[in-house]
Amino acid sequence: QYPPDLRIIRVMCSGRIDPVFIFRAFKLKADGVIVLGCHPGDCHYQSGNYYAARKAKFITKVLKICGIESERFMLDWVSAAEGARFAEVIADFTQRVRNLPPIGETEGLEGKAKLALKVAETERLRWLTGKEAELTTQGNVYNELIDQKQFDDIMDKNIEESFLMHQISSLVADNPLKPCEVAQSLKIPPNKAFRLLLKMEDNGLAAQYDMKDR
């Protein structure tokens, strides 16, 4: 027996889970998402669950920076023979989610879920997530090995930049703003806002509207 308010979606492997799937579920007002996979070392596809663990770490970081409770997402390991453990894990997670406010009925949460999805869809972040194992164990094209802390710092910086750029896109969608006005609205230093606007312009995500008083 397990809670009835659960929608099970079967996939070939937990490594098949794309972070975008998780954030689409939140955008569609799911109050929580849990991913269950085979125990590490028991993956039929050898390393699928290790990739799932790396993606779960990325998902948790995006939830945190977008202001969504990390308790809404969980990754755990349950084998096909552990029916009792499956029911127990599901019951515990369901209770944890019930203690949180519904996404669709809480002011601001639905907007945060949509923003989180946009961040997860960022091409550079998707590339980094897929390359983490290779970069930290085999190195980059220059045969430079990137240690885990260095990679985490790179990922954190890129997640924050993507988050801020999507926020800026929303701010200037209808009315152009000065860099200092963008900075004031997002509570970041003006020079940081200016650098992000230049980066957005380089990527075709923003354009200069006017220039006054050089």
Salt bridges, closest charged atoms under 4 A:
ASP5 OD2 - ARG98 NH2 3.33
ASP18 OD2 - ARG126 NH2 2.78
GLU69 OE1 - ARG72 NE 2.84
ASP76 OD1 - ARG85 NH2 2.81
GLU82 OE1 - HIS39 NE2 2.77
GLU110 OE2 - LYS29 NZ 3.88
GLU132 OE2 - ARG54 NH1 3.19
GLU132 OE2 - LYS57 NZ 2.95
GLU134 OE1 - LYS131 NZ 3.12
ASP152 OD1 - LYS57 NZ 3.35
ASP152 OD1 - LYS61 NZ 3.77
ASP153 OD2 - LYS149 NZ 3.10
ASP156 OD1 - LYS61 NZ 2.92
GLU160 OE2 - LYS192 NZ 2.83
GLU161 OE1 - LYS199 NZ 2.47
